[in-house]
Amino acid sequence: MKQVLTMLLIGGLVFSFSLTVEAQKLKVSKGSFSKLKGQKSVKIIFEYDTEVGKFKNEADYVKKKTKEYNEKEAGRGDKWAKAWVADRKARFEPKFKELFNEHIGEHFKLTQSSEETEYTLIFKTTFTEPGFNIGIAKKDALINGELILVKSDNLDKKLATLTIEKSPGRSFAGFDYDTGTRLQESYAKAGKECAKYLAKKQLK
């Protein structure tokens, strides 16, 4: 019993330390989002120009993991590589949008439809840590990104930028063995925190 209690205590301390180390940060690095006051809907676009873990080039990471998985089981790597990209539209982007809309209050709602809007928000992923969960050990996923405000008729001119660092992806139930599951939670958390930040500090 003492051994079990000791292990639980150590696990709790490690978990607490992990939360401290991976605390996310949000900061407006350019302009102001006040132009969004009074808008009913704002278009959202997602872009990916991301480093992955220790890899500066995402393509190098995907190539390495695909090779490793295919060596373990024929075709597994190819399936993983397809999911790495497909999960963006199937899982990450819908979760970001869902949690953003839940926490932005009555200000406006994000849309990805063909609806015309005066302003567009671009969420650009700049860093991805996929993490891992092998049962006896795990590392949470996280992402860094930029939420960029532009006019819908001039996507190249940045009006404001909100940076978010270390948005964590984890399942508190512990069943996040799949990379997509962990990263889906990173995007959900990013959507939630970006919305809360804008509602509290930019749109009052």
C-alpha positions as CSV (number, residue, x, y, z in Angstrom):
1,M,0.0,0.0,0.0
2,K,2.8,2.3,0.9
3,Q,4.4,1.6,-2.5
4,V,1.2,2.5,-4.3
5,L,0.7,5.7,-2.4
6,T,4.3,6.7,-3.1
7,M,3.9,6.0,-6.8
8,L,0.7,8.1,-6.9
9,L,2.4,10.9,-5.1
10,I,5.4,10.9,-7.4
11,G,3.0,10.7,-10.4
12,G,1.1,13.7,-9.1
13,L,4.2,15.7,-8.6
14,V,5.4,14.9,-12.1
15,F,2.0,15.8,-13.5
16,S,2.0,19.1,-11.6
17,F,5.5,19.9,-12.9
18,S,4.4,19.1,-16.4
19,L,1.5,21.6,-16.1
20,T,3.9,24.3,-14.9
21,V,6.5,23.7,-17.6
22,E,3.9,23.6,-20.4
23,A,1.8,26.6,-19.2
24,Q,0.5,28.3,-22.3
25,K,1.0,32.0,-23.1
26,L,-1.1,34.4,-25.2
27,K,0.0,37.9,-26.3
28,V,-1.1,40.4,-28.9
29,S,2.1,41.1,-30.8
30,K,0.7,43.4,-33.4
31,G,-2.3,45.8,-33.7
32,S,-5.7,45.4,-32.1
33,F,-8.7,43.1,-32.6
34,S,-11.1,45.9,-31.7
35,K,-12.3,46.1,-35.3
36,L,-14.2,42.9,-34.7
37,K,-16.6,44.7,-32.4
38,G,-20.1,44.6,-33.9
39,Q,-19.3,41.9,-36.4
40,K,-21.9,39.0,-36.5
41,S,-19.7,36.5,-38.3
42,V,-16.0,36.3,-39.2
43,K,-14.4,33.8,-41.6
44,I,-11.7,31.5,-40.3
45,I,-8.9,30.1,-42.4
46,F,-6.2,27.6,-41.2
47,E,-2.6,27.6,-42.4
48,Y,0.2,25.2,-41.5
49,D,3.8,26.3,-41.7
50,T,5.1,24.3,-38.8
51,E,8.2,22.9,-37.3
52,V,7.6,19.4,-35.7
53,G,9.4,18.5,-32.6
54,K,13.1,18.7,-33.3
55,F,12.5,18.9,-37.1
56,K,12.7,22.4,-38.7
57,N,11.0,20.9,-41.8
58,E,7.7,19.2,-41.4
59,A,8.3,17.1,-44.5
60,D,11.4,15.5,-42.9
61,Y,9.4,14.5,-39.9
62,V,6.6,12.9,-41.9
63,K,9.2,11.1,-44.1
64,K,11.0,9.7,-41.0
65,K,7.8,8.5,-39.2
66,T,6.4,7.0,-42.4
67,K,9.5,5.0,-42.9
68,E,9.6,3.8,-39.3
69,Y,6.0,2.7,-39.2
70,N,6.2,1.0,-42.6
71,E,9.2,-1.0,-41.4
72,K,7.2,-2.2,-38.4
73,E,4.1,-3.1,-40.5
74,A,3.7,-2.8,-44.2
75,G,1.4,0.1,-45.1
76,R,1.1,1.4,-41.6
77,G,3.4,4.4,-42.3
78,D,1.4,5.4,-45.4
79,K,-1.8,5.2,-43.5
80,W,-0.3,7.4,-40.7
81,A,1.0,10.0,-43.2
82,K,-2.5,10.4,-44.8
83,A,-4.0,10.8,-41.3
84,W,-1.4,13.4,-40.4
85,V,-2.8,15.7,-43.1
86,A,-6.5,14.6,-43.1
87,D,-6.8,15.1,-39.3
88,R,-6.5,18.9,-39.9
89,K,-9.8,19.3,-41.6
90,A,-11.5,16.3,-40.1
91,R,-10.6,16.9,-36.4
92,F,-8.3,19.9,-35.6
93,E,-10.1,22.7,-37.4
94,P,-13.7,21.7,-36.4
95,K,-12.5,21.5,-32.7
96,F,-10.8,24.9,-32.8
97,K,-13.9,26.5,-34.3
98,E,-16.3,24.7,-31.9
99,L,-14.5,25.8,-28.8
100,F,-13.8,29.3,-30.1
101,N,-17.5,29.8,-30.8
102,E,-18.5,28.4,-27.3
103,H,-16.3,31.0,-25.5
104,I,-16.4,34.1,-27.6
105,G,-19.8,35.0,-26.1
106,E,-22.2,37.2,-28.0
107,H,-19.5,39.0,-30.0
108,F,-19.4,37.0,-33.3
109,K,-19.2,33.5,-34.6
110,L,-16.6,31.9,-36.8
111,T,-17.6,30.5,-40.1
112,Q,-15.8,28.5,-42.8
113,S,-18.7,28.7,-45.3
114,S,-18.8,30.8,-48.5
115,E,-20.6,33.5,-46.6
116,E,-19.1,36.9,-47.2
117,T,-17.6,38.6,-44.2
118,E,-15.8,41.9,-43.8
119,Y,-13.0,40.3,-41.7
120,T,-11.1,37.0,-41.7
121,L,-9.1,35.3,-39.0
122,I,-6.2,33.1,-40.0
123,F,-5.0,30.6,-37.5
124,K,-1.5,29.6,-38.5
125,T,0.3,26.7,-36.8
126,T,4.0,27.4,-36.4
127,F,5.1,24.6,-34.1
128,T,3.8,21.1,-33.4
129,E,4.9,18.7,-30.7
130,P,3.0,15.4,-31.3
131,G,3.8,14.0,-27.9
132,F,3.4,10.2,-27.2
133,N,1.6,7.8,-25.0
134,I,3.0,4.3,-24.6
135,G,1.1,3.4,-21.4
136,I,4.1,3.4,-19.0
137,A,5.2,6.8,-20.2
138,K,3.7,9.8,-22.0
139,K,4.4,13.3,-23.3
140,D,1.6,15.7,-23.9
141,A,1.2,17.2,-27.4
142,L,1.3,21.0,-27.8
143,I,1.1,23.6,-30.6
144,N,2.3,27.2,-31.1
145,G,0.3,29.4,-33.4
146,E,-0.7,32.9,-34.5
147,L,-4.3,34.2,-34.8
148,I,-4.1,36.8,-37.5
149,L,-6.7,39.4,-38.3
150,V,-7.1,40.6,-42.0
151,K,-9.7,42.2,-44.2
152,S,-11.4,39.5,-46.2
153,D,-10.6,41.4,-49.4
154,N,-6.9,41.7,-48.6
155,L,-5.6,38.6,-46.9
156,D,-2.0,39.6,-47.1
157,K,-2.2,42.7,-44.9
158,K,-2.1,41.8,-41.2
159,L,-4.2,44.1,-39.0
160,A,-3.5,42.3,-35.7
161,T,-1.7,39.2,-34.5
162,L,-2.4,37.1,-31.3
163,T,0.4,34.6,-30.6
164,I,-0.3,31.5,-28.5
165,E,2.5,29.3,-27.2
166,K,2.3,25.8,-25.7
167,S,-1.4,25.0,-26.2
168,P,-1.5,21.6,-24.5
169,G,-3.1,18.4,-25.9
170,R,-3.9,15.7,-23.5
171,S,-6.7,13.4,-22.4
172,F,-7.3,13.4,-18.7
173,A,-8.8,9.9,-19.1
174,G,-5.4,8.7,-20.4
175,F,-6.6,7.2,-23.6
176,D,-4.7,9.5,-25.9
177,Y,-2.6,6.9,-27.6
178,D,-3.3,8.3,-31.1
179,T,-1.4,11.4,-32.3
180,G,-4.5,12.9,-33.8
181,T,-6.4,12.6,-30.5
182,R,-3.7,14.5,-28.6
183,L,-3.4,17.2,-31.2
184,Q,-7.1,17.6,-31.5
185,E,-7.1,18.6,-27.8
186,S,-4.3,21.1,-28.5
187,Y,-6.5,22.8,-31.1
188,A,-9.6,22.7,-28.9
189,K,-7.6,24.4,-26.1
190,A,-6.2,27.0,-28.5
191,G,-9.6,27.9,-29.8
192,K,-11.0,28.2,-26.3
193,E,-8.2,30.3,-25.0
194,C,-8.0,32.6,-28.0
195,A,-11.7,33.3,-27.7
196,K,-11.6,34.0,-24.0
197,Y,-8.6,36.3,-24.5
198,L,-10.3,38.3,-27.2
199,A,-13.6,38.5,-25.4
200,K,-11.9,39.7,-22.2
201,K,-9.1,42.0,-23.4
202,Q,-9.9,43.1,-27.0
203,L,-13.7,43.3,-27.5
204,K,-15.0,45.0,-24.4
